[in-house]
Amino acid sequence: MIRPIPTLAVIAATAAAALGMAATSSAAGSLTGAGSSLVAPLVDNVFAPDFKSSTGNSVTYGSVGSGAGITDISGKTVDFGASDAPLTSTQDAGCSGCIELPWALAGTGLSYNLSGVSHVNLSGPVIAGIFLGTITNWNDPKIAALNKGETFPSLAITPVFRSDGSGDTYAFTSYLSKVSPTWASKVGFGTAVSFPVGTGGKGNSGVAAVVAATPGAIGNNSWFYIREAKLQAAAVENNAGKFVLPYVPYVADAADLVKSVPSLSTLTSSTATSIASALSIVDPPYSKPKKGKKPTRLQKEEAAAYPMSTFTYVIIRPDDNGIALLKQFIAFALTSAEQAKGASLQFAPLPKVVAAADATAVSGL
């Protein structure tokens, strides 16, 4: 069970006032949204109840997956969509006039079911081999070489992936496309791809359920759901050669490497591509300190960065009938007070440069 987080009404109201929003509403309204299951715990347990407490306005959110969320906002059946993947140029055309804003930050991980194994280190090429079907058993020498001192059973590996359109899939397959030329050429990346082998699960909770029920399984789902299902997560090797778990500080380190953000106020086929590129934080680079020199702050962040970190986006239509209330809700969710509450649900606060770009876009709605 996800436990509701107690509302800090005074803090929320103060933050709202700082953004020029009224802390109460004389005529309560409502908003509906749908999409990403990754961001669902944050919307359902922080953003929506705090907004209701502070303003009297309600927000109902459907955790249907990023792909369905994009479809719903494109079809104008909800006030906002949510996706862990930036819109492609094709999706932008289908959602004509939509704007996407990164409003949360989390890590997508690899849960596994291996009795008697205390930890699992995996590199990008090995993960790609598992999901391509070329590494099929847990006692494979390539896995053993990354896990000195650990004994793996002779047990078939069952890869588990999202069967629905998913931003977690986008982040995961984007990572695999960067670390494996074979994956890039044979499978590619997107919110939905044709996985060569394995078993599908619907939503983050569906993947977690399949992994929990299948000895030898390994699945891609967000860190929140891995913890909720009491599963273990693999440590993934980054470009510094460090094996990193999807903990909040390491996700924040990856996001802090974003130094500039294109304008988020407009979305076209060309800006969709530039936004996706600028905000990609999978497989971040690493610059090794010069001999005899101490690492800089940037190099320390690069060395600690979790390589499958992802922004998750709210998608809106400026011509929505409820745009005034929607603008108020998004600005509320972006306050530092609300962002700080995500830590207990395994979300990191947005970097300042991203929050600033969001604020500019919201003010222009």
Beta strands, then each sheet from edge to edge (+ up, - down):
strand 1: 30-35
strand 2: 58-63
strand 3: 80-83
strand 4: 99-112
strand 5: 121-122
strand 6: 158-162
strand 7: 199-201
strand 8: 217-222
strand 9: 232-233
strand 10: 235-237
strand 11: 243-244
strand 12: 309-316
sheet 1: 2+ 1+ 3+ 12- 4+ 8- 6- 7-
sheet 2: 2+ 1+ 3+ 12- 4+ 9-
sheet 3: 5+ 10+ 11-
end
